[in-house]
Amino acid sequence: MSKKAAEHHKKAQEHHSHAARHHGEAAKHHEAGQHEKAAHHAHLARAHAIHARGHSEEATKAHHEQHGDKQ
């Protein structure tokens, strides 16, 4: 795997981890009735998920640049 693709995979992993943490915080605040804080963390989780998807797409592009359509 190319170094570029690997870096994008690592960044995607980091963003997914951050998203999971924010979802946990959102759940905790929602259960406590702190809906504004819950919404804040839910929005942050969504942003990290979007960034993770972008890195996943860039990893795929980097793989194809190096290897073409070969699996």
PDB file of N, H, CA, C and O in Angstrom:
ATOM      1  N   MET A   1       0.857  -1.167   0.000  1.00  0.00           N
ATOM      2  CA  MET A   1       0.000   0.000   0.000  1.00  0.00           C
ATOM      3  C   MET A   1       0.903   1.230   0.000  1.00  0.00           C
ATOM      4  O   MET A   1       1.947   1.255   0.652  1.00  0.00           O
ATOM      5  N   SER A   2       0.493   2.216  -0.721  1.00  0.00           N
ATOM      6  H   SER A   2      -0.355   2.196  -1.251  1.00  0.00           H
ATOM      7  CA  SER A   2       1.299   3.429  -0.788  1.00  0.00           C
ATOM      8  C   SER A   2       1.284   4.147   0.553  1.00  0.00           C
ATOM      9  O   SER A   2       0.353   4.010   1.346  1.00  0.00           O
ATOM     10  N   LYS A   3       2.339   4.913   0.782  1.00  0.00           N
ATOM     11  H   LYS A   3       3.096   5.024   0.138  1.00  0.00           H
ATOM     12  CA  LYS A   3       2.418   5.693   2.017  1.00  0.00           C
ATOM     13  C   LYS A   3       1.268   6.690   2.091  1.00  0.00           C
ATOM     14  O   LYS A   3       0.699   6.917   3.158  1.00  0.00           O
ATOM     15  N   LYS A   4       0.933   7.282   0.945  1.00  0.00           N
ATOM     16  H   LYS A   4       1.395   7.097   0.078  1.00  0.00           H
ATOM     17  CA  LYS A   4      -0.165   8.256   0.895  1.00  0.00           C
ATOM     18  C   LYS A   4      -1.488   7.603   1.294  1.00  0.00           C
ATOM     19  O   LYS A   4      -2.250   8.161   2.085  1.00  0.00           O
ATOM     20  N   ALA A   5      -1.753   6.425   0.743  1.00  0.00           N
ATOM     21  H   ALA A   5      -1.135   5.972   0.101  1.00  0.00           H
ATOM     22  CA  ALA A   5      -2.995   5.716   1.077  1.00  0.00           C
ATOM     23  C   ALA A   5      -3.023   5.348   2.556  1.00  0.00           C
ATOM     24  O   ALA A   5      -4.047   5.499   3.222  1.00  0.00           O
ATOM     25  N   ALA A   6      -1.897   4.866   3.062  1.00  0.00           N
ATOM     26  H   ALA A   6      -1.065   4.743   2.521  1.00  0.00           H
ATOM     27  CA  ALA A   6      -1.834   4.471   4.475  1.00  0.00           C
ATOM     28  C   ALA A   6      -2.105   5.659   5.393  1.00  0.00           C
ATOM     29  O   ALA A   6      -2.812   5.529   6.392  1.00  0.00           O
ATOM     30  N   GLU A   7      -1.547   6.805   5.056  1.00  0.00           N
ATOM     31  H   GLU A   7      -0.972   6.911   4.244  1.00  0.00           H
ATOM     32  CA  GLU A   7      -1.779   8.002   5.876  1.00  0.00           C
ATOM     33  C   GLU A   7      -3.257   8.386   5.890  1.00  0.00           C
ATOM     34  O   GLU A   7      -3.795   8.772   6.928  1.00  0.00           O
ATOM     35  N   HIS A   8      -3.907   8.278   4.738  1.00  0.00           N
ATOM     36  H   HIS A   8      -3.470   7.964   3.895  1.00  0.00           H
ATOM     37  CA  HIS A   8      -5.337   8.602   4.691  1.00  0.00           C
ATOM     38  C   HIS A   8      -6.153   7.594   5.510  1.00  0.00           C
ATOM     39  O   HIS A   8      -7.125   7.969   6.165  1.00  0.00           O
ATOM     40  N   HIS A   9      -5.762   6.328   5.473  1.00  0.00           N
ATOM     41  H   HIS A   9      -4.972   6.023   4.941  1.00  0.00           H
ATOM     42  CA  HIS A   9      -6.459   5.331   6.287  1.00  0.00           C
ATOM     43  C   HIS A   9      -6.300   5.644   7.775  1.00  0.00           C
ATOM     44  O   HIS A   9      -7.250   5.520   8.548  1.00  0.00           O
ATOM     45  N   LYS A  10      -5.101   6.046   8.165  1.00  0.00           N
ATOM     46  H   LYS A  10      -4.329   6.146   7.538  1.00  0.00           H
ATOM     47  CA  LYS A  10      -4.862   6.388   9.572  1.00  0.00           C
ATOM     48  C   LYS A  10      -5.681   7.603   9.985  1.00  0.00           C
ATOM     49  O   LYS A  10      -6.230   7.638  11.086  1.00  0.00           O
ATOM     50  N   LYS A  11      -5.766   8.600   9.108  1.00  0.00           N
ATOM     51  H   LYS A  11      -5.319   8.572   8.214  1.00  0.00           H
ATOM     52  CA  LYS A  11      -6.564   9.793   9.414  1.00  0.00           C
ATOM     53  C   LYS A  11      -8.049   9.426   9.521  1.00  0.00           C
ATOM     54  O   LYS A  11      -8.756   9.935  10.391  1.00  0.00           O
ATOM     55  N   ALA A  12      -8.515   8.544   8.637  1.00  0.00           N
ATOM     56  H   ALA A  12      -7.940   8.131   7.930  1.00  0.00           H
ATOM     57  CA  ALA A  12      -9.914   8.099   8.710  1.00  0.00           C
ATOM     58  C   ALA A  12     -10.173   7.411  10.043  1.00  0.00           C
ATOM     59  O   ALA A  12     -11.203   7.642  10.676  1.00  0.00           O
ATOM     60  N   GLN A  13      -9.241   6.567  10.468  1.00  0.00           N
ATOM     61  H   GLN A  13      -8.404   6.379   9.953  1.00  0.00           H
ATOM     62  CA  GLN A  13      -9.382   5.879  11.748  1.00  0.00           C
ATOM     63  C   GLN A  13      -9.465   6.877  12.896  1.00  0.00           C
ATOM     64  O   GLN A  13     -10.296   6.730  13.792  1.00  0.00           O
ATOM     65  N   GLU A  14      -8.606   7.893  12.869  1.00  0.00           N
ATOM     66  H   GLU A  14      -7.931   8.013  12.141  1.00  0.00           H
ATOM     67  CA  GLU A  14      -8.616   8.902  13.932  1.00  0.00           C
ATOM     68  C   GLU A  14      -9.960   9.625  13.985  1.00  0.00           C
ATOM     69  O   GLU A  14     -10.516   9.840  15.062  1.00  0.00           O
ATOM     70  N   HIS A  15     -10.474   9.995  12.817  1.00  0.00           N
ATOM     71  H   HIS A  15     -10.022   9.820  11.943  1.00  0.00           H
ATOM     72  CA  HIS A  15     -11.752  10.708  12.793  1.00  0.00           C
ATOM     73  C   HIS A  15     -12.901   9.814  13.265  1.00  0.00           C
ATOM     74  O   HIS A  15     -13.808  10.284  13.952  1.00  0.00           O
ATOM     75  N   HIS A  16     -12.867   8.532  12.902  1.00  0.00           N
ATOM     76  H   HIS A  16     -12.130   8.150  12.345  1.00  0.00           H
ATOM     77  CA  HIS A  16     -13.907   7.615  13.386  1.00  0.00           C
ATOM     78  C   HIS A  16     -13.835   7.487  14.913  1.00  0.00           C
ATOM     79  O   HIS A  16     -14.867   7.436  15.582  1.00  0.00           O
ATOM     80  N   SER A  17     -12.623   7.436  15.457  1.00  0.00           N
ATOM     81  H   SER A  17     -11.784   7.478  14.914  1.00  0.00           H
ATOM     82  CA  SER A  17     -12.469   7.349  16.911  1.00  0.00           C
ATOM     83  C   SER A  17     -13.018   8.595  17.598  1.00  0.00           C
ATOM     84  O   SER A  17     -13.695   8.504  18.622  1.00  0.00           O
ATOM     85  N   HIS A  18     -12.720   9.756  17.024  1.00  0.00           N
ATOM     86  H   HIS A  18     -12.170   9.829  16.192  1.00  0.00           H
ATOM     87  CA  HIS A  18     -13.240  11.002  17.593  1.00  0.00           C
ATOM     88  C   HIS A  18     -14.770  11.043  17.493  1.00  0.00           C
ATOM     89  O   HIS A  18     -15.446  11.486  18.421  1.00  0.00           O
ATOM     90  N   ALA A  19     -15.298  10.583  16.378  1.00  0.00           N
ATOM     91  H   ALA A  19     -14.749  10.223  15.624  1.00  0.00           H
ATOM     92  CA  ALA A  19     -16.750  10.565  16.205  1.00  0.00           C
ATOM     93  C   ALA A  19     -17.399   9.672  17.260  1.00  0.00           C
ATOM     94  O   ALA A  19     -18.419  10.036  17.846  1.00  0.00           O
ATOM     95  N   ALA A  20     -16.810   8.511  17.498  1.00  0.00           N
ATOM     96  H   ALA A  20     -15.982   8.215  17.022  1.00  0.00           H
ATOM     97  CA  ALA A  20     -17.364   7.594  18.497  1.00  0.00           C
ATOM     98  C   ALA A  20     -17.357   8.227  19.883  1.00  0.00           C
ATOM     99  O   ALA A  20     -18.317   8.080  20.640  1.00  0.00           O
ATOM    100  N   ARG A  21     -16.284   8.927  20.217  1.00  0.00           N
ATOM    101  H   ARG A  21     -15.504   9.046  19.602  1.00  0.00           H
ATOM    102  CA  ARG A  21     -16.201   9.584  21.524  1.00  0.00           C
ATOM    103  C   ARG A  21     -17.289  10.654  21.654  1.00  0.00           C
ATOM    104  O   ARG A  21     -17.929  10.770  22.699  1.00  0.00           O
ATOM    105  N   HIS A  22     -17.493  11.433  20.590  1.00  0.00           N
ATOM    106  H   HIS A  22     -16.974  11.338  19.741  1.00  0.00           H
ATOM    107  CA  HIS A  22     -18.523  12.474  20.640  1.00  0.00           C
ATOM    108  C   HIS A  22     -19.929  11.879  20.704  1.00  0.00           C
ATOM    109  O   HIS A  22     -20.808  12.446  21.353  1.00  0.00           O
ATOM    110  N   HIS A  23     -20.151  10.747  20.042  1.00  0.00           N
ATOM    111  H   HIS A  23     -19.437  10.287  19.515  1.00  0.00           H
ATOM    112  CA  HIS A  23     -21.460  10.085  20.162  1.00  0.00           C
ATOM    113  C   HIS A  23     -21.705   9.649  21.606  1.00  0.00           C
ATOM    114  O   HIS A  23     -22.817   9.777  22.117  1.00  0.00           O
ATOM    115  N   GLY A  24     -20.667   9.138  22.256  1.00  0.00           N
ATOM    116  H   GLY A  24     -19.763   9.035  21.840  1.00  0.00           H
ATOM    117  CA  GLY A  24     -20.791   8.751  23.655  1.00  0.00           C
ATOM    118  C   GLY A  24     -21.120   9.938  24.548  1.00  0.00           C
ATOM    119  O   GLY A  24     -21.958   9.839  25.444  1.00  0.00           O
ATOM    120  N   GLU A  25     -20.454  11.057  24.296  1.00  0.00           N
ATOM    121  H   GLU A  25     -19.773  11.137  23.568  1.00  0.00           H
ATOM    122  CA  GLU A  25     -20.735  12.275  25.057  1.00  0.00           C
ATOM    123  C   GLU A  25     -22.157  12.769  24.792  1.00  0.00           C
ATOM    124  O   GLU A  25     -22.853  13.204  25.710  1.00  0.00           O
ATOM    125  N   ALA A  26     -22.580  12.697  23.537  1.00  0.00           N
ATOM    126  H   ALA A  26     -22.015  12.344  22.792  1.00  0.00           H
ATOM    127  CA  ALA A  26     -23.942  13.126  23.197  1.00  0.00           C
ATOM    128  C   ALA A  26     -24.967  12.275  23.939  1.00  0.00           C
ATOM    129  O   ALA A  26     -25.950  12.801  24.461  1.00  0.00           O
ATOM    130  N   ALA A  27     -24.745  10.982  23.988  1.00  0.00           N
ATOM    131  H   ALA A  27     -23.947  10.554  23.565  1.00  0.00           H
ATOM    132  CA  ALA A  27     -25.672  10.085  24.695  1.00  0.00           C
ATOM    133  C   ALA A  27     -25.712  10.421  26.183  1.00  0.00           C
ATOM    134  O   ALA A  27     -26.785  10.480  26.782  1.00  0.00           O
ATOM    135  N   LYS A  28     -24.549  10.639  26.770  1.00  0.00           N
ATOM    136  H   LYS A  28     -23.677  10.592  26.283  1.00  0.00           H
ATOM    137  CA  LYS A  28     -24.467  10.961  28.197  1.00  0.00           C
ATOM    138  C   LYS A  28     -25.238  12.253  28.498  1.00  0.00           C
ATOM    139  O   LYS A  28     -26.011  12.302  29.455  1.00  0.00           O
ATOM    140  N   HIS A  29     -25.035  13.282  27.699  1.00  0.00           N
ATOM    141  H   HIS A  29     -24.408  13.242  26.922  1.00  0.00           H
ATOM    142  CA  HIS A  29     -25.711  14.554  27.933  1.00  0.00           C
ATOM    143  C   HIS A  29     -27.213  14.451  27.658  1.00  0.00           C
ATOM    144  O   HIS A  29     -28.017  15.083  28.342  1.00  0.00           O
ATOM    145  N   HIS A  30     -27.581  13.665  26.670  1.00  0.00           N
ATOM    146  H   HIS A  30     -26.928  13.151  26.114  1.00  0.00           H
ATOM    147  CA  HIS A  30     -29.002  13.489  26.380  1.00  0.00           C
ATOM    148  C   HIS A  30     -29.706  12.821  27.558  1.00  0.00           C
ATOM    149  O   HIS A  30     -30.788  13.243  27.964  1.00  0.00           O
ATOM    150  N   GLU A  31     -29.085  11.779  28.102  1.00  0.00           N
ATOM    151  H   GLU A  31     -28.206  11.436  27.772  1.00  0.00           H
ATOM    152  CA  GLU A  31     -29.672  11.083  29.253  1.00  0.00           C
ATOM    153  C   GLU A  31     -29.803  12.011  30.467  1.00  0.00           C
ATOM    154  O   GLU A  31     -30.709  11.853  31.285  1.00  0.00           O
ATOM    155  N   ALA A  32     -28.885  12.982  30.571  1.00  0.00           N
ATOM    156  H   ALA A  32     -28.149  13.111  29.906  1.00  0.00           H
ATOM    157  CA  ALA A  32     -28.915  13.920  31.694  1.00  0.00           C
ATOM    158  C   ALA A  32     -29.856  15.097  31.433  1.00  0.00           C
ATOM    159  O   ALA A  32     -30.003  15.979  32.280  1.00  0.00           O
ATOM    160  N   GLY A  33     -30.485  15.108  30.273  1.00  0.00           N
ATOM    161  H   GLY A  33     -30.366  14.392  29.585  1.00  0.00           H
ATOM    162  CA  GLY A  33     -31.403  16.186  29.950  1.00  0.00           C
ATOM    163  C   GLY A  33     -30.704  17.453  29.470  1.00  0.00           C
ATOM    164  O   GLY A  33     -31.331  18.509  29.376  1.00  0.00           O
ATOM    165  N   GLN A  34     -29.430  17.358  29.171  1.00  0.00           N
ATOM    166  H   GLN A  34     -28.921  16.501  29.248  1.00  0.00           H
ATOM    167  CA  GLN A  34     -28.653  18.505  28.688  1.00  0.00           C
ATOM    168  C   GLN A  34     -28.637  18.475  27.159  1.00  0.00           C
ATOM    169  O   GLN A  34     -27.638  18.111  26.538  1.00  0.00           O
ATOM    170  N   HIS A  35     -29.751  18.861  26.579  1.00  0.00           N
ATOM    171  H   HIS A  35     -30.563  19.157  27.084  1.00  0.00           H
ATOM    172  CA  HIS A  35     -29.952  18.683  25.145  1.00  0.00           C
ATOM    173  C   HIS A  35     -29.072  19.579  24.284  1.00  0.00           C
ATOM    174  O   HIS A  35     -28.690  19.179  23.184  1.00  0.00           O
ATOM    175  N   GLU A  36     -28.741  20.766  24.749  1.00  0.00           N
ATOM    176  H   GLU A  36     -29.051  21.091  25.643  1.00  0.00           H
ATOM    177  CA  GLU A  36     -27.847  21.627  23.966  1.00  0.00           C
ATOM    178  C   GLU A  36     -26.452  21.019  23.876  1.00  0.00           C
ATOM    179  O   GLU A  36     -25.837  21.015  22.810  1.00  0.00           O
ATOM    180  N   LYS A  37     -25.955  20.504  25.005  1.00  0.00           N
ATOM    181  H   LYS A  37     -26.455  20.507  25.871  1.00  0.00           H
ATOM    182  CA  LYS A  37     -24.643  19.844  24.995  1.00  0.00           C
ATOM    183  C   LYS A  37     -24.694  18.581  24.146  1.00  0.00           C
ATOM    184  O   LYS A  37     -23.744  18.275  23.425  1.00  0.00           O
ATOM    185  N   ALA A  38     -25.797  17.852  24.229  1.00  0.00           N
ATOM    186  H   ALA A  38     -26.569  18.101  24.815  1.00  0.00           H
ATOM    187  CA  ALA A  38     -25.947  16.639  23.426  1.00  0.00           C
ATOM    188  C   ALA A  38     -25.911  16.978  21.939  1.00  0.00           C
ATOM    189  O   ALA A  38     -25.254  16.293  21.155  1.00  0.00           O
ATOM    190  N   ALA A  39     -26.615  18.029  21.560  1.00  0.00           N
ATOM    191  H   ALA A  39     -27.148  18.585  22.197  1.00  0.00           H
ATOM    192  CA  ALA A  39     -26.637  18.441  20.159  1.00  0.00           C
ATOM    193  C   ALA A  39     -25.256  18.874  19.693  1.00  0.00           C
ATOM    194  O   ALA A  39     -24.846  18.568  18.574  1.00  0.00           O
ATOM    195  N   HIS A  40     -24.543  19.587  20.554  1.00  0.00           N
ATOM    196  H   HIS A  40     -24.876  19.836  21.463  1.00  0.00           H
ATOM    197  CA  HIS A  40     -23.190  20.035  20.222  1.00  0.00           C
ATOM    198  C   HIS A  40     -22.301  18.833  19.893  1.00  0.00           C
ATOM    199  O   HIS A  40     -21.617  18.826  18.869  1.00  0.00           O
ATOM    200  N   HIS A  41     -22.312  17.827  20.755  1.00  0.00           N
ATOM    201  H   HIS A  41     -22.868  17.833  21.587  1.00  0.00           H
ATOM    202  CA  HIS A  41     -21.479  16.649  20.530  1.00  0.00           C
ATOM    203  C   HIS A  41     -21.959  15.840  19.330  1.00  0.00           C
ATOM    204  O   HIS A  41     -21.148  15.246  18.619  1.00  0.00           O
ATOM    205  N   ALA A  42     -23.250  15.812  19.102  1.00  0.00           N
ATOM    206  H   ALA A  42     -23.908  16.295  19.680  1.00  0.00           H
ATOM    207  CA  ALA A  42     -23.773  15.108  17.929  1.00  0.00           C
ATOM    208  C   ALA A  42     -23.275  15.771  16.643  1.00  0.00           C
ATOM    209  O   ALA A  42     -22.918  15.088  15.684  1.00  0.00           O
ATOM    210  N   HIS A  43     -23.254  17.098  16.631  1.00  0.00           N
ATOM    211  H   HIS A  43     -23.544  17.653  17.410  1.00  0.00           H
ATOM    212  CA  HIS A  43     -22.748  17.817  15.456  1.00  0.00           C
ATOM    213  C   HIS A  43     -21.257  17.570  15.254  1.00  0.00           C
ATOM    214  O   HIS A  43     -20.799  17.400  14.124  1.00  0.00           O
ATOM    215  N   LEU A  44     -20.505  17.550  16.342  1.00  0.00           N
ATOM    216  H   LEU A  44     -20.877  17.688  17.260  1.00  0.00           H
ATOM    217  CA  LEU A  44     -19.072  17.263  16.228  1.00  0.00           C
ATOM    218  C   LEU A  44     -18.839  15.846  15.705  1.00  0.00           C
ATOM    219  O   LEU A  44     -17.951  15.617  14.884  1.00  0.00           O
ATOM    220  N   ALA A  45     -19.642  14.903  16.188  1.00  0.00           N
ATOM    221  H   ALA A  45     -20.363  15.089  16.855  1.00  0.00           H
ATOM    222  CA  ALA A  45     -19.524  13.523  15.724  1.00  0.00           C
ATOM    223  C   ALA A  45     -19.776  13.445  14.222  1.00  0.00           C
ATOM    224  O   ALA A  45     -19.057  12.752  13.503  1.00  0.00           O
ATOM    225  N   ARG A  46     -20.776  14.143  13.759  1.00  0.00           N
ATOM    226  H   ARG A  46     -21.361  14.707  14.343  1.00  0.00           H
ATOM    227  CA  ARG A  46     -21.105  14.152  12.325  1.00  0.00           C
ATOM    228  C   ARG A  46     -19.966  14.752  11.511  1.00  0.00           C
ATOM    229  O   ARG A  46     -19.627  14.242  10.443  1.00  0.00           O
ATOM    230  N   ALA A  47     -19.376  15.831  12.010  1.00  0.00           N
ATOM    231  H   ALA A  47     -19.651  16.246  12.878  1.00  0.00           H
ATOM    232  CA  ALA A  47     -18.261  16.457  11.298  1.00  0.00           C
ATOM    233  C   ALA A  47     -17.080  15.498  11.174  1.00  0.00           C
ATOM    234  O   ALA A  47     -16.457  15.408  10.116  1.00  0.00           O
ATOM    235  N   HIS A  48     -16.777  14.788  12.246  1.00  0.00           N
ATOM    236  H   HIS A  48     -17.283  14.861  13.105  1.00  0.00           H
ATOM    237  CA  HIS A  48     -15.676  13.820  12.184  1.00  0.00           C
ATOM    238  C   HIS A  48     -16.003  12.684  11.204  1.00  0.00           C
ATOM    239  O   HIS A  48     -15.121  12.213  10.485  1.00  0.00           O
ATOM    240  N   ALA A  49     -17.249  12.252  11.177  1.00  0.00           N
ATOM    241  H   ALA A  49     -17.965  12.634  11.761  1.00  0.00           H
ATOM    242  CA  ALA A  49     -17.648  11.203  10.235  1.00  0.00           C
ATOM    243  C   ALA A  49     -17.470  11.670   8.792  1.00  0.00           C
ATOM    244  O   ALA A  49     -17.040  10.898   7.935  1.00  0.00           O
ATOM    245  N   ILE A  50     -17.797  12.916   8.527  1.00  0.00           N
ATOM    246  H   ILE A  50     -18.146  13.543   9.223  1.00  0.00           H
ATOM    247  CA  ILE A  50     -17.627  13.468   7.176  1.00  0.00           C
ATOM    248  C   ILE A  50     -16.146  13.513   6.812  1.00  0.00           C
ATOM    249  O   ILE A  50     -15.766  13.147   5.700  1.00  0.00           O
ATOM    250  N   HIS A  51     -15.316  13.959   7.742  1.00  0.00           N
ATOM    251  H   HIS A  51     -15.624  14.256   8.646  1.00  0.00           H
ATOM    252  CA  HIS A  51     -13.877  14.001   7.468  1.00  0.00           C
ATOM    253  C   HIS A  51     -13.322  12.591   7.259  1.00  0.00           C
ATOM    254  O   HIS A  51     -12.471  12.383   6.394  1.00  0.00           O
ATOM    255  N   ALA A  52     -13.795  11.629   8.038  1.00  0.00           N
ATOM    256  H   ALA A  52     -14.486  11.797   8.740  1.00  0.00           H
ATOM    257  CA  ALA A  52     -13.337  10.246   7.882  1.00  0.00           C
ATOM    258  C   ALA A  52     -13.673   9.723   6.494  1.00  0.00           C
ATOM    259  O   ALA A  52     -12.860   9.051   5.859  1.00  0.00           O
ATOM    260  N   ARG A  53     -14.864  10.033   6.035  1.00  0.00           N
ATOM    261  H   ARG A  53     -15.524  10.579   6.551  1.00  0.00           H
ATOM    262  CA  ARG A  53     -15.263   9.577   4.696  1.00  0.00           C
ATOM    263  C   ARG A  53     -14.351  10.189   3.626  1.00  0.00           C
ATOM    264  O   ARG A  53     -13.955   9.507   2.680  1.00  0.00           O
ATOM    265  N   GLY A  54     -14.025  11.459   3.777  1.00  0.00           N
ATOM    266  H   GLY A  54     -14.347  12.013   4.545  1.00  0.00           H
ATOM    267  CA  GLY A  54     -13.129  12.108   2.823  1.00  0.00           C
ATOM    268  C   GLY A  54     -11.771  11.431   2.773  1.00  0.00           C
ATOM    269  O   GLY A  54     -11.216  11.225   1.694  1.00  0.00           O
ATOM    270  N   HIS A  55     -11.232  11.083   3.938  1.00  0.00           N
ATOM    271  H   HIS A  55     -11.683  11.251   4.815  1.00  0.00           H
ATOM    272  CA  HIS A  55      -9.942  10.398   3.975  1.00  0.00           C
ATOM    273  C   HIS A  55     -10.044   8.998   3.368  1.00  0.00           C
ATOM    274  O   HIS A  55      -9.109   8.538   2.713  1.00  0.00           O
ATOM    275  N   SER A  56     -11.160   8.330   3.578  1.00  0.00           N
ATOM    276  H   SER A  56     -11.919   8.704   4.110  1.00  0.00           H
ATOM    277  CA  SER A  56     -11.359   7.010   2.965  1.00  0.00           C
ATOM    278  C   SER A  56     -11.349   7.114   1.446  1.00  0.00           C
ATOM    279  O   SER A  56     -10.754   6.282   0.762  1.00  0.00           O
ATOM    280  N   GLU A  57     -12.007   8.136   0.928  1.00  0.00           N
ATOM    281  H   GLU A  57     -12.490   8.812   1.483  1.00  0.00           H
ATOM    282  CA  GLU A  57     -12.035   8.342  -0.521  1.00  0.00           C
ATOM    283  C   GLU A  57     -10.644   8.673  -1.053  1.00  0.00           C
ATOM    284  O   GLU A  57     -10.257   8.193  -2.118  1.00  0.00           O
ATOM    285  N   GLU A  58      -9.895   9.488  -0.322  1.00  0.00           N
ATOM    286  H   GLU A  58     -10.209   9.879   0.543  1.00  0.00           H
ATOM    287  CA  GLU A  58      -8.535   9.828  -0.747  1.00  0.00           C
ATOM    288  C   GLU A  58      -7.620   8.605  -0.698  1.00  0.00           C
ATOM    289  O   GLU A  58      -6.735   8.465  -1.543  1.00  0.00           O
ATOM    290  N   ALA A  59      -7.821   7.725   0.272  1.00  0.00           N
ATOM    291  H   ALA A  59      -8.539   7.839   0.958  1.00  0.00           H
ATOM    292  CA  ALA A  59      -7.035   6.494   0.346  1.00  0.00           C
ATOM    293  C   ALA A  59      -7.307   5.616  -0.874  1.00  0.00           C
ATOM    294  O   ALA A  59      -6.389   5.023  -1.439  1.00  0.00           O
ATOM    295  N   THR A  60      -8.566   5.541  -1.269  1.00  0.00           N
ATOM    296  H   THR A  60      -9.312   6.023  -0.809  1.00  0.00           H
ATOM    297  CA  THR A  60      -8.930   4.760  -2.453  1.00  0.00           C
ATOM    298  C   THR A  60      -8.290   5.346  -3.697  1.00  0.00           C
ATOM    299  O   THR A  60      -7.754   4.610  -4.526  1.00  0.00           O
ATOM    300  N   LYS A  61      -8.339   6.664  -3.835  1.00  0.00           N
ATOM    301  H   LYS A  61      -8.774   7.261  -3.162  1.00  0.00           H
ATOM    302  CA  LYS A  61      -7.716   7.320  -4.990  1.00  0.00           C
ATOM    303  C   LYS A  61      -6.216   7.049  -5.021  1.00  0.00           C
ATOM    304  O   LYS A  61      -5.661   6.741  -6.076  1.00  0.00           O
ATOM    305  N   ALA A  62      -5.564   7.162  -3.877  1.00  0.00           N
ATOM    306  H   ALA A  62      -6.015   7.412  -3.020  1.00  0.00           H
ATOM    307  CA  ALA A  62      -4.119   6.927  -3.813  1.00  0.00           C
ATOM    308  C   ALA A  62      -3.781   5.492  -4.193  1.00  0.00           C
ATOM    309  O   ALA A  62      -2.791   5.237  -4.879  1.00  0.00           O
ATOM    310  N   HIS A  63      -4.612   4.560  -3.742  1.00  0.00           N
ATOM    311  H   HIS A  63      -5.416   4.767  -3.185  1.00  0.00           H
ATOM    312  CA  HIS A  63      -4.388   3.150  -4.086  1.00  0.00           C
ATOM    313  C   HIS A  63      -4.503   2.955  -5.597  1.00  0.00           C
ATOM    314  O   HIS A  63      -3.673   2.275  -6.201  1.00  0.00           O
ATOM    315  N   HIS A  64      -5.520   3.546  -6.203  1.00  0.00           N
ATOM    316  H   HIS A  64      -6.194   4.098  -5.713  1.00  0.00           H
ATOM    317  CA  HIS A  64      -5.714   3.407  -7.641  1.00  0.00           C
ATOM    318  C   HIS A  64      -4.617   4.105  -8.432  1.00  0.00           C
ATOM    319  O   HIS A  64      -4.230   3.632  -9.500  1.00  0.00           O
ATOM    320  N   GLU A  65      -4.117   5.214  -7.925  1.00  0.00           N
ATOM    321  H   GLU A  65      -4.431   5.598  -7.057  1.00  0.00           H
ATOM    322  CA  GLU A  65      -3.010   5.894  -8.601  1.00  0.00           C
ATOM    323  C   GLU A  65      -1.777   5.008  -8.654  1.00  0.00           C
ATOM    324  O   GLU A  65      -1.049   5.008  -9.646  1.00  0.00           O
ATOM    325  N   GLN A  66      -1.544   4.260  -7.597  1.00  0.00           N
ATOM    326  H   GLN A  66      -2.136   4.260  -6.791  1.00  0.00           H
ATOM    327  CA  GLN A  66      -0.358   3.426  -7.533  1.00  0.00           C
ATOM    328  C   GLN A  66      -0.552   2.082  -8.223  1.00  0.00           C
ATOM    329  O   GLN A  66       0.376   1.565  -8.846  1.00  0.00           O
ATOM    330  N   HIS A  67      -1.745   1.516  -8.120  1.00  0.00           N
ATOM    331  H   HIS A  67      -2.499   1.936  -7.614  1.00  0.00           H
ATOM    332  CA  HIS A  67      -1.949   0.144  -8.587  1.00  0.00           C
ATOM    333  C   HIS A  67      -2.948   0.007  -9.738  1.00  0.00           C
ATOM    334  O   HIS A  67      -3.107  -1.089 -10.275  1.00  0.00           O
ATOM    335  N   GLY A  68      -3.600   1.050 -10.115  1.00  0.00           N
ATOM    336  H   GLY A  68      -3.472   1.940  -9.678  1.00  0.00           H
ATOM    337  CA  GLY A  68      -4.627   0.953 -11.155  1.00  0.00           C
ATOM    338  C   GLY A  68      -5.798   0.144 -10.655  1.00  0.00           C
ATOM    339  O   GLY A  68      -6.164   0.226  -9.482  1.00  0.00           O
ATOM    340  N   ASP A  69      -6.391  -0.643 -11.544  1.00  0.00           N
ATOM    341  H   ASP A  69      -6.094  -0.709 -12.496  1.00  0.00           H
ATOM    342  CA  ASP A  69      -7.563  -1.442 -11.184  1.00  0.00           C
ATOM    343  C   ASP A  69      -7.201  -2.803 -10.614  1.00  0.00           C
ATOM    344  O   ASP A  69      -8.090  -3.605 -10.329  1.00  0.00           O
ATOM    345  N   LYS A  70      -5.908  -3.080 -10.441  1.00  0.00           N
ATOM    346  H   LYS A  70      -5.186  -2.429 -10.672  1.00  0.00           H
ATOM    347  CA  LYS A  70      -5.494  -4.362  -9.868  1.00  0.00           C
ATOM    348  C   LYS A  70      -5.933  -4.443  -8.405  1.00  0.00           C
ATOM    349  O   LYS A  70      -5.940  -3.435  -7.699  1.00  0.00           O
ATOM    350  N   GLN A  71      -6.291  -5.618  -7.964  1.00  0.00           N
ATOM    351  H   GLN A  71      -6.285  -6.436  -8.538  1.00  0.00           H
ATOM    352  CA  GLN A  71      -6.696  -5.809  -6.572  1.00  0.00           C
ATOM    353  C   GLN A  71      -5.527  -6.214  -5.775  1.00  0.00           C
ATOM    354  O   GLN A  71      -5.646  -6.429  -4.568  1.00  0.00           O
TER     355      GLN A  71
END
